[in-house]
Amino acid sequence: MKAMILAAGRGERMGAFTRATPKPLLEVHGKALIEYQIERLVVAGYHDIVINVAYLGEMIKARLGDGAAYGVNITYSVEAVGALGTGGGVRQALPHLGHDAIAIVNADVWTDYPYERLTGLPKSGVHLVLVPNPEHVPEGDFALNGNEVSRHGPARHTFSGIAAYRPDLFAGRPGEAFSLVRVIDEAIERGNVTGELYKGTWVDVGTPERYRALLSAHRAV
């Protein structure tokens, strides 16, 4: 099973932090956010990782190289800034991803989620990792009934930016930009989305305030 790290975003909400540095290279305790993701994926048994890059992507490629320093093989999918969206980025990377289910994670997530849980999932469609709603997403994104995911329900949780997908969900789509949310919603309509609620460490490093809070926590994952 291969993994893909989404690292092409502009990170505009981060302001000065990402003016000269792509958000995946923002450091916590002396290590870039994306390096934590790579290391945790390697521990979970993923040794082939595809990374899409756009904004200041050459900096990411220079920092990570071919992945040998992390015990992994890294392949890059290069995009124009803002051109493809999250789903379109996966579609472009399909030639590198093979035919089996793929783990796809956001580069800017700080978490101790055990990625080995995604191995072999899903059998069809999508498997989402959900988390308890943080302050900035009070209404949540998806409901979970057992392991079945829907859009509506009495208890909604937040999508973590961690999931496993069947690559055929992205094949044959037009060249326009689209989001992973579109792919997930279409799979929900077909009843092909499972999920789990993870209550461990998870931070979406999406704003300067959340980044500063993470830096002050003095805790590594």
Secondary structure, 3 states (H helix, E strand, C coil): CEEEEEECCCCHHHHHHHCCCCHHHCEECCEEHHHHHHHHHHHCCCCEEEEEECCCHHHHHHHHCCCHHHCCEEEEEECCCCCCHHHHHHHHHHHHHCCCCEEEEECCEEECCCHHHHCCCCCCCEEEEEECCCCCCCCCCEEEECCEEECCCCCEEEEEEEEEECHHHCCCCCCCCCCHHHHHHHHHHCCCEEEEECCCCEEECCCHHHHHHHHHHCCCC
